[in-house]
């Protein structure tokens, strides 16, 4: 056990105690209540089965001039538990309060980490090189960036994350809560779950990198109240499940999105195996969900999206294939509830409930593609303040439009069918149903009901 007095006098510093238990093959270093001033970081290097445990936040590590408080390198079975860290980010080069590199079986839990200052080059926890079975849980973090991979700190390079769990933490960050750099490789199933995230001018989660085939990253049951984007990702195998994403009214309008998918920074290959399921998204200026990347095999289902500019945006200059947009609720939307535009798309938009205000003179739904197969069925679409634009505008090579309820303006559904292949069955509309801007053929007219309020 180390006391503040023994540490300050040099009789038994934290580093001396770490070196002792390391030489013994493992052990626990206890921190008594009090303040521990650090001129250099505590290094746990080449160690195994070492625990650094305090008495709670009253055991305080103060790193006012050091580049970090604790550095873990090439070690395994390491635990940091139940103490607090205070850093003052006055050093110009990027550093972290806790840095973990090239290690496995590391647990960081029950810490209170505070980095004073707003310099975004400082993070509470930095990750570098190969990390396996990392558990960051039940911590309270106040810093410009909460957790960062691919750090620019000396000696840090590409980062490989395997079986990483970031769970039940509270992040109050100026810039970003979690930022994975493009040099990050995700292996196995990494999880970001049950965290509370606030502040974050740039975004709550910035998730970059490459995903090993067959693996993925799961973002589940987090609560966001952020000033920037909620989740920004450039990853295959991404699952965004059951999150609450809120943009508070005091956020400055700058085209924020609840969930934003972007193309990979190095190439324009499609994002694959993507799931956005069961989220509640409110208040974002631009869109609830925006996908601005080529997309292959994606499910967007059972989300509740309200008080946003556009509900769902699908934008890509390339093919989008196997896209399911199902059973979502869009409520109190300024403009378009569902918007898609691009070269080609094969999609099914079914079972969605749509309520738009129509304040921007837009349609409620516009899915406009130069080719591909589109299915628009069993949707309820209500648009207030309707204009001359159709409530639902669809363009594709082949269209199936069936069993929809559309209430809005004089033009309920307008289809542009490039190859003339379409089916219109069982729709009940307030306005007209048009194909190529003309009323549908008599063959189809008897199978649909128009001008029904």
C-alpha positions as CSV (number, residue, x, y, z in Angstrom):
1,X,0.0,0.0,0.0
2,X,1.2,3.5,-0.9
3,X,0.3,6.6,1.1
4,X,0.4,10.2,-0.2
5,X,3.1,11.0,2.4
6,X,5.4,8.1,1.4
7,X,4.9,8.9,-2.3
8,X,5.7,12.6,-1.8
9,X,8.8,11.9,0.2
10,X,10.1,9.3,-2.3
11,X,10.2,6.6,0.4
12,X,7.6,4.5,-1.5
13,X,6.3,6.0,-4.7
14,X,3.5,4.5,-6.8
15,X,6.1,3.6,-9.4
16,X,8.3,1.8,-6.8
17,X,5.3,-0.2,-5.7
18,X,4.4,-1.2,-9.3
19,X,8.0,-2.3,-9.9
20,X,7.9,-4.4,-6.7
21,X,4.8,-6.3,-7.6
22,X,6.0,-6.7,-11.2
23,X,9.2,-8.3,-10.0
24,X,7.2,-10.6,-7.7
25,X,5.2,-11.9,-10.7
26,X,2.1,-9.9,-9.9
27,X,0.1,-8.3,-7.1
28,X,-1.9,-5.4,-5.9
29,X,-0.8,-1.8,-5.3
30,X,-3.2,0.0,-2.9
31,X,-3.6,3.7,-3.0
32,X,-4.7,5.3,0.3
33,X,-6.9,8.3,0.4
34,X,-5.2,11.6,-0.6
35,X,-3.4,13.4,-3.4
36,X,-0.5,11.9,-5.4
37,X,1.4,14.4,-7.5
38,X,3.0,12.9,-10.7
39,X,6.0,14.5,-12.4
40,X,6.2,11.6,-14.8
41,X,3.6,8.9,-15.7
42,X,3.3,5.7,-13.8
43,X,4.5,3.0,-16.2
44,X,3.2,-0.5,-16.2
45,X,5.4,-2.1,-18.8
46,X,6.0,-5.8,-19.5
47,X,4.0,-6.7,-16.5
48,X,1.4,-9.4,-15.7
49,X,-1.3,-9.7,-13.1
50,X,-0.9,-6.2,-11.6
51,X,-3.7,-4.2,-10.0
52,X,-3.6,-0.5,-9.1
53,X,-6.5,0.0,-6.7
54,X,-7.6,3.1,-4.8
55,X,-10.2,3.8,-2.1
56,X,-12.5,5.6,-4.6
57,X,-12.3,9.1,-6.1
58,X,-10.7,10.4,-2.9
59,X,-7.5,8.6,-4.0
60,X,-6.3,11.2,-6.5
61,X,-3.5,11.2,-9.1
62,X,-2.6,14.7,-10.1
63,X,-0.7,14.9,-13.4
64,X,-0.3,18.7,-13.9
65,X,3.0,18.6,-15.8
66,X,3.3,14.9,-16.9
67,X,2.3,13.8,-20.4
68,X,0.1,11.1,-18.9
69,X,-0.9,9.7,-15.5
70,X,-0.8,6.0,-16.2
71,X,0.9,4.2,-19.2
72,X,0.3,0.4,-19.8
73,X,2.6,-1.1,-22.5
74,X,3.1,-4.8,-23.5
75,X,1.3,-6.1,-20.4
76,X,-1.5,-8.6,-19.6
77,X,-4.0,-9.0,-16.9
78,X,-3.9,-5.4,-15.7
79,X,-6.5,-3.6,-13.6
80,X,-7.0,0.1,-12.8
81,X,-9.7,0.4,-10.3
82,X,-11.4,3.0,-8.0
83,X,-9.3,6.2,-8.1
84,X,-9.4,9.6,-9.8
85,X,-7.1,11.3,-12.2
86,X,-6.8,15.0,-12.9
87,X,-4.7,16.2,-15.8
88,X,-4.2,19.7,-17.0
89,X,-3.9,19.7,-20.8
90,X,-1.2,22.4,-21.1
91,X,1.2,20.4,-23.2
92,X,1.0,21.2,-26.9
93,X,1.5,17.6,-28.3
94,X,-1.4,15.1,-28.0
95,X,-1.4,13.0,-24.9
96,X,-3.8,10.9,-22.8
97,X,-4.5,10.6,-19.1
98,X,-4.4,6.8,-19.4
99,X,-2.6,5.2,-22.3
100,X,-2.9,1.5,-23.2
101,X,-0.7,0.0,-25.9
102,X,0.0,-3.6,-27.1
103,X,-1.6,-5.3,-24.2
104,X,-4.3,-7.8,-23.4
105,X,-6.8,-8.5,-20.6
106,X,-6.8,-4.9,-19.4
107,X,-9.7,-3.5,-17.2
108,X,-10.2,0.2,-16.5
109,X,-13.1,0.5,-14.1
110,X,-14.6,2.8,-11.5
111,X,-12.3,5.7,-12.3
112,X,-13.0,9.4,-12.4
113,X,-10.9,11.0,-15.2
114,X,-10.8,14.7,-15.7
115,X,-8.7,16.6,-18.3
116,X,-8.9,20.3,-17.7
117,X,-8.8,22.5,-20.8
118,X,-10.5,22.3,-24.3
119,X,-7.5,21.3,-26.4
120,X,-8.9,18.4,-28.6
121,X,-5.4,16.9,-28.8
122,X,-6.0,15.6,-25.2
123,X,-8.0,12.5,-24.4
124,X,-8.9,10.7,-21.2
125,X,-7.9,7.2,-22.5
126,X,-5.7,6.5,-25.5
127,X,-5.5,3.2,-27.3
128,X,-2.6,2.1,-29.6
129,X,-1.2,-1.0,-31.3
130,X,-2.7,-4.5,-30.6
131,X,-5.2,-4.6,-27.8
132,X,-7.2,-7.8,-26.9
133,X,-9.9,-8.2,-24.3
134,X,-10.0,-4.6,-23.1
135,X,-12.8,-3.6,-20.7
136,X,-13.5,0.1,-20.0
137,X,-16.5,0.2,-17.7
138,X,-18.3,2.3,-15.1
139,X,-16.0,5.3,-15.3
140,X,-16.8,9.0,-15.3
141,X,-14.9,10.9,-17.9
142,X,-14.6,14.7,-18.5
143,X,-12.2,15.6,-21.3
144,X,-12.0,17.0,-24.8
145,X,-12.0,13.5,-26.1
146,X,-13.1,10.5,-24.0
147,X,-11.5,7.5,-25.7
148,X,-9.2,7.7,-28.7
149,X,-7.5,5.1,-30.9
150,X,-4.7,5.7,-33.3
151,X,-3.2,8.4,-31.0
152,X,-0.4,10.7,-32.2
153,X,1.4,10.3,-28.9
154,X,5.0,9.3,-29.2
155,X,5.4,5.6,-30.1
156,X,1.7,5.1,-31.1
157,X,0.8,3.7,-34.5
158,X,-1.9,1.6,-36.0
159,X,-4.4,0.1,-33.6
160,X,-6.0,-3.3,-33.6
161,X,-9.0,-3.8,-31.3
162,X,-10.3,-7.3,-30.6
163,X,-13.0,-8.0,-28.0
164,X,-13.1,-4.5,-26.7
165,X,-16.0,-3.5,-24.4
166,X,-16.8,0.1,-23.5
167,X,-19.8,-0.1,-21.2
168,X,-21.7,1.8,-18.5
169,X,-19.5,4.9,-18.6
170,X,-20.5,8.6,-18.4
171,X,-18.8,10.8,-20.9
172,X,-19.0,14.6,-20.7
173,X,-16.7,15.7,-23.5
174,X,-16.1,19.0,-25.3
175,X,-15.2,17.4,-28.7
176,X,-16.0,13.7,-28.9
177,X,-16.8,10.8,-26.5
178,X,-15.2,8.0,-28.5
179,X,-13.0,8.6,-31.6
180,X,-11.7,5.5,-33.5
181,X,-9.1,6.7,-36.1
182,X,-9.0,5.4,-39.7
183,X,-5.9,3.2,-38.8
184,X,-8.0,1.1,-36.5
185,X,-8.7,-2.5,-37.3
186,X,-11.8,-4.1,-35.6
187,X,-11.7,-7.8,-34.9
188,X,-14.1,-10.1,-33.2
189,X,-17.1,-8.2,-31.8
190,X,-16.3,-4.9,-30.2
191,X,-19.1,-3.3,-28.1
192,X,-20.0,0.2,-27.1
193,X,-23.0,-0.2,-24.8
194,X,-25.0,1.5,-22.1
195,X,-23.0,4.7,-21.9
196,X,-24.3,8.2,-21.3
197,X,-22.8,10.7,-23.6
198,X,-23.2,14.5,-23.5
199,X,-21.6,17.6,-24.9
200,X,-19.6,16.6,-28.0
201,X,-19.5,19.5,-30.5
202,X,-18.0,17.3,-33.2
203,X,-20.0,14.1,-32.5
204,X,-20.7,11.6,-29.8
205,X,-19.1,8.6,-31.5
206,X,-16.7,8.9,-34.5
207,X,-16.1,5.3,-35.7
208,X,-13.6,4.8,-38.4
209,X,-11.3,2.0,-39.4
210,X,-11.5,-1.4,-41.1
211,X,-13.5,-4.4,-40.0
212,X,-12.1,-7.9,-40.4
213,X,-14.4,-10.1,-42.5
214,X,-17.1,-11.7,-40.4
215,X,-16.6,-9.4,-37.4
216,X,-18.2,-6.1,-36.4
217,X,-18.8,-3.3,-34.0
218,X,-22.0,-3.1,-31.9
219,X,-23.3,0.3,-30.6
220,X,-26.2,-0.5,-28.3
221,X,-28.4,1.1,-25.6
222,X,-26.4,4.3,-25.3
223,X,-28.0,7.6,-24.3
224,X,-26.9,10.7,-26.3
225,X,-27.5,14.4,-25.6
226,X,-25.0,15.9,-28.0
227,X,-24.4,19.3,-29.7
228,X,-22.9,17.7,-32.9
229,X,-23.7,14.5,-34.7
230,X,-24.8,11.5,-32.7
231,X,-22.9,8.6,-34.4
232,X,-20.6,9.0,-37.4
233,X,-19.3,5.8,-38.9
234,X,-17.3,4.5,-41.8
235,X,-17.4,0.7,-41.0
236,X,-18.6,-2.6,-42.3
237,X,-20.4,-4.9,-39.8
238,X,-21.9,-1.9,-37.8
239,X,-24.9,-2.6,-35.6
240,X,-26.6,0.5,-34.1
241,X,-29.2,-0.9,-31.8
242,X,-31.7,0.6,-29.2
243,X,-29.9,3.9,-28.7
244,X,-31.6,7.2,-27.5
245,X,-30.1,10.0,-29.6
246,X,-31.2,13.6,-28.7
247,X,-30.1,16.9,-30.0
248,X,-31.1,19.6,-27.3
249,X,-32.7,22.8,-28.5
250,X,-29.7,24.9,-27.5
251,X,-27.5,23.2,-30.1
252,X,-26.3,25.5,-32.8
253,X,-27.7,24.5,-36.2
254,X,-24.9,23.1,-38.4
255,X,-26.5,20.3,-40.4
256,X,-26.2,17.6,-37.7
257,X,-27.5,14.0,-38.0
258,X,-28.4,11.4,-35.5
259,X,-26.7,8.6,-37.4
260,X,-24.3,9.5,-40.3
261,X,-22.7,6.8,-42.5
262,X,-19.8,8.0,-44.7
263,X,-17.7,6.3,-47.3
264,X,-14.4,4.8,-46.3
265,X,-11.6,7.4,-46.4
266,X,-9.3,5.3,-48.6
267,X,-11.7,4.0,-51.2
268,X,-15.4,4.1,-52.2
269,X,-16.3,0.4,-51.6
270,X,-19.8,-0.2,-50.3
271,X,-20.6,-0.5,-46.6
272,X,-21.9,-4.0,-45.9
273,X,-23.7,-5.9,-43.2
274,X,-25.1,-2.7,-41.6
275,X,-28.0,-2.7,-39.1
276,X,-29.7,0.4,-37.7
277,X,-32.5,-1.0,-35.5
278,X,-34.8,0.2,-32.7
279,X,-33.3,3.6,-32.1
280,X,-35.1,6.7,-30.9
281,X,-33.8,9.8,-32.6
282,X,-35.0,13.4,-32.0
283,X,-34.1,17.0,-32.7
284,X,-31.3,16.8,-35.3
285,X,-31.2,19.7,-37.7
286,X,-30.4,17.9,-40.9
287,X,-31.5,14.3,-40.6
288,X,-32.3,11.5,-38.2
289,X,-30.3,9.0,-40.3
290,X,-28.2,10.0,-43.3
291,X,-26.3,7.4,-45.4
292,X,-23.9,9.2,-47.7
293,X,-22.0,6.2,-48.9
294,X,-22.4,3.1,-51.2
295,X,-24.4,0.6,-49.3
296,X,-24.8,-3.2,-49.6
297,X,-26.9,-5.4,-47.3
298,X,-28.5,-3.0,-44.8
299,X,-31.5,-3.1,-42.5
300,X,-33.1,0.1,-41.2
301,X,-35.9,-1.0,-39.0
302,X,-38.1,-0.1,-36.1
303,X,-36.6,3.3,-35.5
304,X,-38.7,6.2,-34.0
305,X,-37.5,9.4,-35.6
306,X,-39.1,12.8,-34.7
307,X,-38.5,16.5,-34.8
308,X,-35.8,16.4,-37.5
309,X,-35.3,18.1,-40.8
310,X,-35.4,14.9,-42.9
311,X,-36.1,11.5,-41.4
312,X,-34.0,9.1,-43.5
313,X,-31.6,10.2,-46.3
314,X,-30.1,7.7,-48.7
315,X,-27.5,9.3,-51.0
316,X,-24.9,7.5,-53.1
317,X,-23.3,7.9,-56.5
318,X,-23.1,4.1,-56.7
319,X,-25.3,1.1,-56.4
320,X,-27.3,0.5,-53.2
321,X,-28.4,-3.1,-52.9
322,X,-30.5,-5.2,-50.5
323,X,-31.8,-2.2,-48.5
324,X,-34.7,-2.9,-46.1
325,X,-36.5,0.1,-44.7
326,X,-39.2,-1.4,-42.5
327,X,-41.6,-0.6,-39.7
328,X,-40.1,2.8,-38.8
329,X,-42.1,5.7,-37.3
330,X,-41.4,9.1,-38.7
331,X,-43.2,11.9,-36.7
332,X,-43.2,15.7,-36.8
333,X,-40.7,15.8,-39.7
334,X,-40.0,19.2,-41.3
335,X,-39.5,17.9,-44.9
336,X,-39.1,14.5,-46.4
337,X,-39.6,11.5,-44.1
338,X,-37.7,9.2,-46.5
339,X,-35.4,10.5,-49.2
340,X,-33.3,8.5,-51.6
341,X,-31.4,9.6,-54.6
342,X,-28.6,8.0,-56.7
343,X,-27.7,5.8,-59.6
344,X,-29.3,2.5,-58.7
345,X,-31.0,0.9,-55.7
346,X,-32.8,-2.3,-54.8
347,X,-34.9,-1.6,-51.8
348,X,-38.0,-2.5,-49.9
349,X,-39.8,0.3,-47.9
350,X,-42.6,-1.4,-46.1
351,X,-44.7,-0.9,-43.0
352,X,-43.5,2.6,-42.2
353,X,-45.7,5.2,-40.5
354,X,-45.1,8.7,-41.7
355,X,-46.2,12.1,-40.4
356,X,-44.7,15.2,-42.0
357,X,-45.4,18.9,-41.5
358,X,-44.7,19.8,-45.1
359,X,-43.2,23.1,-44.1
360,X,-40.4,22.9,-46.7
361,X,-42.6,22.3,-49.7
362,X,-41.2,18.8,-50.1
363,X,-42.9,15.5,-50.7
364,X,-43.2,13.2,-47.7
365,X,-41.4,10.4,-49.6
366,X,-39.0,10.7,-52.6
367,X,-37.1,7.7,-53.7
368,X,-35.5,8.6,-57.0
369,X,-33.1,6.2,-58.7
370,X,-32.0,5.8,-62.3
371,X,-32.4,2.0,-62.1
372,X,-33.1,-0.9,-59.8
373,X,-36.1,-2.6,-58.2
374,X,-38.3,-0.7,-55.6
375,X,-41.0,-2.0,-53.3
376,X,-43.2,0.6,-51.5
377,X,-45.9,-1.2,-49.6
378,X,-48.1,-1.2,-46.5
379,X,-47.0,2.4,-45.5
380,X,-49.1,5.0,-43.9
381,X,-48.2,8.5,-45.1
382,X,-49.8,11.7,-43.9
383,X,-48.6,15.1,-45.0
384,X,-49.8,18.4,-43.7
385,X,-49.5,21.7,-45.7
386,X,-49.3,19.8,-48.9
387,X,-48.1,21.6,-52.1
388,X,-48.1,20.8,-55.8
389,X,-45.4,18.2,-55.3
390,X,-46.7,14.6,-54.9
391,X,-46.9,13.1,-51.4
392,X,-44.9,10.1,-52.6
393,X,-42.6,10.3,-55.6
394,X,-40.9,7.1,-56.9
395,X,-38.5,6.5,-59.7
396,X,-36.9,3.2,-60.7
397,X,-36.7,0.5,-63.4
398,X,-39.3,-1.7,-61.7
399,X,-41.8,-0.7,-59.0
400,X,-44.3,-2.5,-56.8
401,X,-46.6,0.0,-55.0
402,X,-49.2,-1.7,-52.9
403,X,-51.5,-1.4,-49.9
404,X,-50.4,2.1,-48.9
405,X,-52.6,4.8,-47.3
406,X,-51.6,8.2,-48.5
407,X,-53.2,11.4,-47.3
408,X,-52.0,14.9,-48.3
409,X,-52.4,16.9,-51.5
410,X,-54.1,16.4,-54.9
411,X,-51.2,14.2,-56.1
412,X,-50.8,11.2,-53.8
413,X,-48.4,9.0,-55.7
414,X,-46.3,9.8,-58.8
415,X,-44.3,7.0,-60.4
416,X,-41.5,7.4,-63.0
417,X,-41.0,3.8,-64.2
418,X,-38.0,3.8,-66.5
419,X,-38.6,0.4,-68.1
420,X,-42.4,0.5,-67.7
421,X,-42.6,-2.4,-65.3
422,X,-44.9,-1.6,-62.4
423,X,-47.7,-2.9,-60.3
424,X,-50.2,-0.7,-58.3
425,X,-52.5,-2.6,-56.0
426,X,-54.8,-1.9,-53.1
427,X,-53.7,1.7,-52.4
428,X,-56.2,4.1,-50.6
429,X,-55.2,7.7,-51.4
430,X,-56.6,11.2,-50.9
431,X,-55.3,12.4,-54.3
432,X,-54.5,10.9,-57.6
433,X,-52.1,8.1,-58.5
434,X,-50.0,8.9,-61.6
435,X,-47.6,7.0,-63.8
436,X,-45.3,9.1,-65.9
437,X,-47.3,12.2,-64.8
438,X,-50.5,10.7,-66.2
439,X,-53.4,8.9,-64.4
440,X,-52.8,5.2,-64.0
441,X,-54.3,3.0,-66.7
442,X,-57.8,1.7,-66.3
443,X,-56.4,-1.7,-65.7
444,X,-55.0,-0.5,-62.4
445,X,-57.6,2.1,-61.5
446,X,-60.2,-0.3,-60.3
447,X,-57.6,-1.9,-57.9
448,X,-56.9,1.3,-56.1
449,X,-59.1,3.9,-54.4
450,X,-58.5,7.6,-55.0
451,X,-59.9,10.8,-53.4
452,X,-60.6,9.0,-50.1
453,X,-60.1,11.1,-47.0
